[in-house]
Amino acid sequence: MKNILIVGAGIVGICTSIELIKKGYSVTLMDPNEPGSQTSYGNAGVITDSSLMIINNPLLLKSLFQLIFKNQTSFRYSKSFIFSRLIWVLRFLMFSHKNHMKFAAKALRELQVLSLNTHKKLIKKTNSNNIISKPGWLKLFKTSESYEKYSLELEVLNKHKAKYTTLNKTQIEKQFPDLEVKFFKGILFKNSIRVKSPLKLSKKYFDYFIKSGGKFVQESCKDLQYIEDKWVIFSNKNKSYFDQVVVSTGPWSKNILSNLGYNIPLAWERGYHHHFSTKKKISINPAIYDVEGGFVYSSNGSDVRVTSGVELTFLDAVENEIQINESIQKLRKIIPLNKKLIDKPWLGSRPTIIDSLPMIGKAPKHKNLWFNFGHNHIGLSTSAGSAVIISEMIQNKKTSINADPFSPKRFSL
């Protein structure tokens, strides 16, 4: 069975397509949008092997009261969405215990190490070195109190031997003199890459896929049906047939698969980003997470991109720029922002499974149907690794890492 369709041309779908075409399959990639232009476009632009702390960890329960009664730059929510998805929210919170945090960290560490090594090879093959910088990920703390709260994550990082450097106030000032705010501590992740333009990287990978013999169909997948050992794909223009299908449609995966009788425990976290020019040239290599501020920013010399925190609401809810505007106002105190480089903020959604782990593997109810979605906020970091795993599964080979934590069979779908 050599004829495979990948539904979804984000970074996960593109990486999956590359891995399968390398193995000799005839691969078609389908998406109504330009490759890499949706969720994969608006992210922090970080590839790391050290994003191990899932959102639903023990600290979430401790801060739950504050989160419920006070909207923050890092987190906002729609009450109507919470009530409409209350069962999902409760199931999500049930995973906020230490044992699951440890289990998830181990699984994510293996996946991210595999993914980082695979990305490095792809970056070299696609001549993408000009759009990356190293090290690429820095967390900054303004106060000793916020740094002390980070101790649980440091415990997780140390257990899995993640490589990082702790920076004191003097070291931060020396290495990043363009920052106009004094920071108490910093954590610089050594094994990390910043992608200056996630969209450009996606396009580089996509071009490599096409040059390798891949096909791209810019259409919407309206329906999937398994008929007489073939997958029939109903798009907005045509009907086509494939031996196997991989669904990699991020936050839209739940809707696509519901037609096949799957109840995927997936929700989405919306986020915004904006671009600004700067009043002077800024020299900062890594993407920076302002821990107290709850936002991420990165510089390309004369321009800065800032991303907001999480907005938990309906996928098609009206845009709400309060969160990103708050991030911008906080960033103005750190970096001398000048003019907007885009008219309005970009908005996208992150797919989140209730246990904060992606769903990678064979569909439980159908032959020759595969899942690769739900990568939460770290899709860029985990995309290439998940592609390796799913390609090995399709070939019926032993996977490079233990893929059981990501199996769709862990839920009753």
Sequence and secondary structure as in RCSB ss.txt:
>XXXX:A:sequence
MKNILIVGAGIVGICTSIELIKKGYSVTLMDPNEPGSQTSYGNAGVITDSSLMIINNPLLLKSLFQLIFKNQTSF
RYSKSFIFSRLIWVLRFLMFSHKNHMKFAAKALRELQVLSLNTHKKLIKKTNSNNIISKPGWLKLFKTSESYEKY
SLELEVLNKHKAKYTTLNKTQIEKQFPDLEVKFFKGILFKNSIRVKSPLKLSKKYFDYFIKSGGKFVQESCKDLQ
YIEDKWVIFSNKNKSYFDQVVVSTGPWSKNILSNLGYNIPLAWERGYHHHFSTKKKISINPAIYDVEGGFVYSSN
GSDVRVTSGVELTFLDAVENEIQINESIQKLRKIIPLNKKLIDKPWLGSRPTIIDSLPMIGKAPKHKNLWFNFGH
NHIGLSTSAGSAVIISEMIQNKKTSINADPFSPKRFSL
>XXXX:A:secstr
  EEEEE  SHHHHHHHHHHHHTT EEEEE SS TT STTTSS  EEES     SSSHHHHHTHHHHHHS  SSE
EE HHHHHHTHHHHHHHHHT SHHHHHHHHHHHHHHHHHHHHHHHHHHHHTT GGGEESS EEEEESSHHHHHHT
HHHHHHHHHTT  EEEEEHHHHHHH TT  S  SEEEEESSEEEES HHHHHHHHHHHHHHTT EEE S EEEEE
EETTEEEEEESS EEEESEEEE  GGGHHHHHHTTT    EEEEEEEEEEEEESS     SEEEETTTTEEEEE 
SSEEEEE  EEES TT     HHHHHHHHHHHTTS EEEESSSS EEEEEEEETTS  EEEE SSSTTEEEEE  
GGGHHHHHHHHHHHHHHHHTT   SS  GGG GGGS  
